[in-house]
Amino acid sequence: MVTYQDPLQSLEMDFLNSLDAIINLSSVFIQTTTAGKIN
């Protein structure tokens, strides 16, 4: 375990987390729009 915080690594983690959030949001959006089209 590394004790000090690597700025680049934390930035990378932030980026990955936001990427995850964006993917989740778009998948939810796609699901709702397709559900809306079907109904």
PDB file with one MODEL, atoms N, CA, C and O in Angstrom:
MODEL        1
ATOM      1  N   MET A   1       0.842  -1.201   0.000  1.00  0.00           N
ATOM      2  CA  MET A   1       0.000   0.000   0.000  1.00  0.00           C
ATOM      3  C   MET A   1       0.876   1.250   0.000  1.00  0.00           C
ATOM      4  O   MET A   1       1.779   1.382   0.827  1.00  0.00           O
ATOM      5  N   VAL A   2       0.613   2.145  -0.910  1.00  0.00           N
ATOM      6  CA  VAL A   2       1.366   3.398  -0.969  1.00  0.00           C
ATOM      7  C   VAL A   2       0.682   4.401  -0.048  1.00  0.00           C
ATOM      8  O   VAL A   2      -0.532   4.595  -0.116  1.00  0.00           O
ATOM      9  N   THR A   3       1.475   5.038   0.817  1.00  0.00           N
ATOM     10  CA  THR A   3       0.886   5.953   1.802  1.00  0.00           C
ATOM     11  C   THR A   3       0.625   7.330   1.204  1.00  0.00           C
ATOM     12  O   THR A   3      -0.406   7.944   1.479  1.00  0.00           O
ATOM     13  N   TYR A   4       1.557   7.815   0.384  1.00  0.00           N
ATOM     14  CA  TYR A   4       1.368   9.154  -0.193  1.00  0.00           C
ATOM     15  C   TYR A   4       0.401   9.087  -1.369  1.00  0.00           C
ATOM     16  O   TYR A   4       0.297   8.070  -2.055  1.00  0.00           O
ATOM     17  N   GLN A   5      -0.295  10.181  -1.582  1.00  0.00           N
ATOM     18  CA  GLN A   5      -1.278  10.241  -2.655  1.00  0.00           C
ATOM     19  C   GLN A   5      -0.612  10.719  -3.940  1.00  0.00           C
ATOM     20  O   GLN A   5      -0.034  11.806  -3.986  1.00  0.00           O
ATOM     21  N   ASP A   6      -0.698   9.902  -4.972  1.00  0.00           N
ATOM     22  CA  ASP A   6      -0.147  10.277  -6.268  1.00  0.00           C
ATOM     23  C   ASP A   6      -1.178  11.139  -6.997  1.00  0.00           C
ATOM     24  O   ASP A   6      -2.271  10.665  -7.306  1.00  0.00           O
ATOM     25  N   PRO A   7      -0.840  12.397  -7.274  1.00  0.00           N
ATOM     26  CA  PRO A   7      -1.813  13.312  -7.917  1.00  0.00           C
ATOM     27  C   PRO A   7      -2.328  12.760  -9.241  1.00  0.00           C
ATOM     28  O   PRO A   7      -3.521  12.842  -9.534  1.00  0.00           O
ATOM     29  N   LEU A   8      -1.428  12.201 -10.033  1.00  0.00           N
ATOM     30  CA  LEU A   8      -1.803  11.667 -11.336  1.00  0.00           C
ATOM     31  C   LEU A   8      -2.754  10.487 -11.172  1.00  0.00           C
ATOM     32  O   LEU A   8      -3.720  10.340 -11.921  1.00  0.00           O
ATOM     33  N   GLN A   9      -2.463   9.649 -10.179  1.00  0.00           N
ATOM     34  CA  GLN A   9      -3.296   8.475  -9.949  1.00  0.00           C
ATOM     35  C   GLN A   9      -4.687   8.883  -9.479  1.00  0.00           C
ATOM     36  O   GLN A   9      -5.687   8.314  -9.916  1.00  0.00           O
ATOM     37  N   SER A  10      -4.751   9.866  -8.590  1.00  0.00           N
ATOM     38  CA  SER A  10      -6.053  10.320  -8.097  1.00  0.00           C
ATOM     39  C   SER A  10      -6.848  10.967  -9.232  1.00  0.00           C
ATOM     40  O   SER A  10      -8.068  10.824  -9.311  1.00  0.00           O
ATOM     41  N   LEU A  11      -6.142  11.676 -10.103  1.00  0.00           N
ATOM     42  CA  LEU A  11      -6.781  12.293 -11.266  1.00  0.00           C
ATOM     43  C   LEU A  11      -7.341  11.203 -12.177  1.00  0.00           C
ATOM     44  O   LEU A  11      -8.446  11.318 -12.708  1.00  0.00           O
ATOM     45  N   GLU A  12      -6.550  10.142 -12.344  1.00  0.00           N
ATOM     46  CA  GLU A  12      -6.956   9.012 -13.169  1.00  0.00           C
ATOM     47  C   GLU A  12      -8.199   8.352 -12.585  1.00  0.00           C
ATOM     48  O   GLU A  12      -9.126   7.997 -13.313  1.00  0.00           O
ATOM     49  N   MET A  13      -8.210   8.190 -11.253  1.00  0.00           N
ATOM     50  CA  MET A  13      -9.356   7.590 -10.580  1.00  0.00           C
ATOM     51  C   MET A  13     -10.599   8.462 -10.746  1.00  0.00           C
ATOM     52  O   MET A  13     -11.694   7.958 -10.995  1.00  0.00           O
ATOM     53  N   ASP A  14     -10.416   9.772 -10.607  1.00  0.00           N
ATOM     54  CA  ASP A  14     -11.527  10.710 -10.802  1.00  0.00           C
ATOM     55  C   ASP A  14     -12.087  10.577 -12.211  1.00  0.00           C
ATOM     56  O   ASP A  14     -13.301  10.562 -12.415  1.00  0.00           O
ATOM     57  N   PHE A  15     -11.175  10.480 -13.184  1.00  0.00           N
ATOM     58  CA  PHE A  15     -11.570  10.358 -14.583  1.00  0.00           C
ATOM     59  C   PHE A  15     -12.359   9.076 -14.807  1.00  0.00           C
ATOM     60  O   PHE A  15     -13.397   9.077 -15.467  1.00  0.00           O
ATOM     61  N   LEU A  16     -11.846   7.973 -14.242  1.00  0.00           N
ATOM     62  CA  LEU A  16     -12.523   6.687 -14.394  1.00  0.00           C
ATOM     63  C   LEU A  16     -13.893   6.712 -13.729  1.00  0.00           C
ATOM     64  O   LEU A  16     -14.857   6.164 -14.263  1.00  0.00           O
ATOM     65  N   ASN A  17     -13.978   7.346 -12.566  1.00  0.00           N
ATOM     66  CA  ASN A  17     -15.253   7.439 -11.853  1.00  0.00           C
ATOM     67  C   ASN A  17     -16.270   8.248 -12.652  1.00  0.00           C
ATOM     68  O   ASN A  17     -17.439   7.872 -12.738  1.00  0.00           O
ATOM     69  N   SER A  18     -15.824   9.357 -13.236  1.00  0.00           N
ATOM     70  CA  SER A  18     -16.745  10.180 -14.021  1.00  0.00           C
ATOM     71  C   SER A  18     -17.143   9.445 -15.295  1.00  0.00           C
ATOM     72  O   SER A  18     -18.277   9.559 -15.760  1.00  0.00           O
ATOM     73  N   LEU A  19     -16.195   8.685 -15.858  1.00  0.00           N
ATOM     74  CA  LEU A  19     -16.485   7.890 -17.047  1.00  0.00           C
ATOM     75  C   LEU A  19     -17.559   6.858 -16.720  1.00  0.00           C
ATOM     76  O   LEU A  19     -18.496   6.658 -17.492  1.00  0.00           O
ATOM     77  N   ASP A  20     -17.412   6.203 -15.563  1.00  0.00           N
ATOM     78  CA  ASP A  20     -18.407   5.235 -15.093  1.00  0.00           C
ATOM     79  C   ASP A  20     -19.772   5.893 -14.945  1.00  0.00           C
ATOM     80  O   ASP A  20     -20.787   5.342 -15.369  1.00  0.00           O
ATOM     81  N   ALA A  21     -19.787   7.074 -14.342  1.00  0.00           N
ATOM     82  CA  ALA A  21     -21.040   7.793 -14.123  1.00  0.00           C
ATOM     83  C   ALA A  21     -21.697   8.147 -15.451  1.00  0.00           C
ATOM     84  O   ALA A  21     -22.910   8.014 -15.610  1.00  0.00           O
ATOM     85  N   ILE A  22     -20.878   8.601 -16.409  1.00  0.00           N
ATOM     86  CA  ILE A  22     -21.389   8.975 -17.732  1.00  0.00           C
ATOM     87  C   ILE A  22     -21.979   7.757 -18.435  1.00  0.00           C
ATOM     88  O   ILE A  22     -23.053   7.833 -19.030  1.00  0.00           O
ATOM     89  N   ILE A  23     -21.261   6.626 -18.360  1.00  0.00           N
ATOM     90  CA  ILE A  23     -21.740   5.386 -18.984  1.00  0.00           C
ATOM     91  C   ILE A  23     -23.059   4.951 -18.357  1.00  0.00           C
ATOM     92  O   ILE A  23     -23.987   4.555 -19.063  1.00  0.00           O
ATOM     93  N   ASN A  24     -23.141   5.026 -17.027  1.00  0.00           N
ATOM     94  CA  ASN A  24     -24.371   4.654 -16.323  1.00  0.00           C
ATOM     95  C   ASN A  24     -25.530   5.553 -16.742  1.00  0.00           C
ATOM     96  O   ASN A  24     -26.636   5.079 -17.004  1.00  0.00           O
ATOM     97  N   LEU A  25     -25.261   6.863 -16.802  1.00  0.00           N
ATOM     98  CA  LEU A  25     -26.296   7.818 -17.181  1.00  0.00           C
ATOM     99  C   LEU A  25     -26.784   7.573 -18.598  1.00  0.00           C
ATOM    100  O   LEU A  25     -27.987   7.597 -18.861  1.00  0.00           O
ATOM    101  N   SER A  26     -25.843   7.335 -19.518  1.00  0.00           N
ATOM    102  CA  SER A  26     -26.252   7.130 -20.907  1.00  0.00           C
ATOM    103  C   SER A  26     -27.002   5.821 -21.070  1.00  0.00           C
ATOM    104  O   SER A  26     -27.935   5.747 -21.870  1.00  0.00           O
ATOM    105  N   SER A  27     -26.617   4.782 -20.329  1.00  0.00           N
ATOM    106  CA  SER A  27     -27.335   3.507 -20.436  1.00  0.00           C
ATOM    107  C   SER A  27     -28.754   3.651 -19.894  1.00  0.00           C
ATOM    108  O   SER A  27     -29.697   3.100 -20.462  1.00  0.00           O
ATOM    109  N   VAL A  28     -28.905   4.394 -18.795  1.00  0.00           N
ATOM    110  CA  VAL A  28     -30.232   4.658 -18.235  1.00  0.00           C
ATOM    111  C   VAL A  28     -31.058   5.464 -19.234  1.00  0.00           C
ATOM    112  O   VAL A  28     -32.238   5.188 -19.450  1.00  0.00           O
ATOM    113  N   PHE A  29     -30.418   6.466 -19.839  1.00  0.00           N
ATOM    114  CA  PHE A  29     -31.098   7.306 -20.826  1.00  0.00           C
ATOM    115  C   PHE A  29     -31.555   6.474 -22.021  1.00  0.00           C
ATOM    116  O   PHE A  29     -32.685   6.618 -22.489  1.00  0.00           O
ATOM    117  N   ILE A  30     -30.668   5.600 -22.512  1.00  0.00           N
ATOM    118  CA  ILE A  30     -30.996   4.730 -23.646  1.00  0.00           C
ATOM    119  C   ILE A  30     -32.150   3.797 -23.285  1.00  0.00           C
ATOM    120  O   ILE A  30     -33.062   3.588 -24.085  1.00  0.00           O
ATOM    121  N   GLN A  31     -32.103   3.240 -22.075  1.00  0.00           N
ATOM    122  CA  GLN A  31     -33.163   2.328 -21.637  1.00  0.00           C
ATOM    123  C   GLN A  31     -34.506   3.044 -21.576  1.00  0.00           C
ATOM    124  O   GLN A  31     -35.522   2.501 -22.010  1.00  0.00           O
ATOM    125  N   THR A  32     -34.513   4.265 -21.037  1.00  0.00           N
ATOM    126  CA  THR A  32     -35.777   4.999 -20.912  1.00  0.00           C
ATOM    127  C   THR A  32     -36.306   5.404 -22.283  1.00  0.00           C
ATOM    128  O   THR A  32     -37.514   5.359 -22.518  1.00  0.00           O
ATOM    129  N   THR A  33     -35.411   5.799 -23.190  1.00  0.00           N
ATOM    130  CA  THR A  33     -35.872   6.221 -24.515  1.00  0.00           C
ATOM    131  C   THR A  33     -36.396   5.033 -25.304  1.00  0.00           C
ATOM    132  O   THR A  33     -37.409   5.151 -25.993  1.00  0.00           O
ATOM    133  N   THR A  34     -35.719   3.878 -25.214  1.00  0.00           N
ATOM    134  CA  THR A  34     -36.206   2.696 -25.930  1.00  0.00           C
ATOM    135  C   THR A  34     -37.519   2.223 -25.329  1.00  0.00           C
ATOM    136  O   THR A  34     -38.416   1.799 -26.058  1.00  0.00           O
ATOM    137  N   ALA A  35     -37.643   2.288 -24.011  1.00  0.00           N
ATOM    138  CA  ALA A  35     -38.889   1.904 -23.343  1.00  0.00           C
ATOM    139  C   ALA A  35     -40.011   2.844 -23.780  1.00  0.00           C
ATOM    140  O   ALA A  35     -41.145   2.412 -23.989  1.00  0.00           O
ATOM    141  N   GLY A  36     -39.689   4.125 -23.917  1.00  0.00           N
ATOM    142  CA  GLY A  36     -40.673   5.106 -24.362  1.00  0.00           C
ATOM    143  C   GLY A  36     -41.113   4.847 -25.788  1.00  0.00           C
ATOM    144  O   GLY A  36     -42.282   5.033 -26.125  1.00  0.00           O
ATOM    145  N   LYS A  37     -40.170   4.414 -26.639  1.00  0.00           N
ATOM    146  CA  LYS A  37     -40.505   4.127 -28.035  1.00  0.00           C
ATOM    147  C   LYS A  37     -41.393   2.896 -28.149  1.00  0.00           C
ATOM    148  O   LYS A  37     -42.310   2.852 -28.970  1.00  0.00           O
ATOM    149  N   ILE A  38     -41.110   1.890 -27.312  1.00  0.00           N
ATOM    150  CA  ILE A  38     -41.883   0.645 -27.359  1.00  0.00           C
ATOM    151  C   ILE A  38     -43.316   0.889 -26.896  1.00  0.00           C
ATOM    152  O   ILE A  38     -44.260   0.411 -27.525  1.00  0.00           O
ATOM    153  N   ASN A  39     -43.483   1.622 -25.814  1.00  0.00           N
ATOM    154  CA  ASN A  39     -44.821   1.844 -25.249  1.00  0.00           C
ATOM    155  C   ASN A  39     -45.631   2.850 -26.060  1.00  0.00           C
ATOM    156  O   ASN A  39     -46.775   3.143 -25.713  1.00  0.00           O
TER     157      ASN A  39
ENDMDL
END
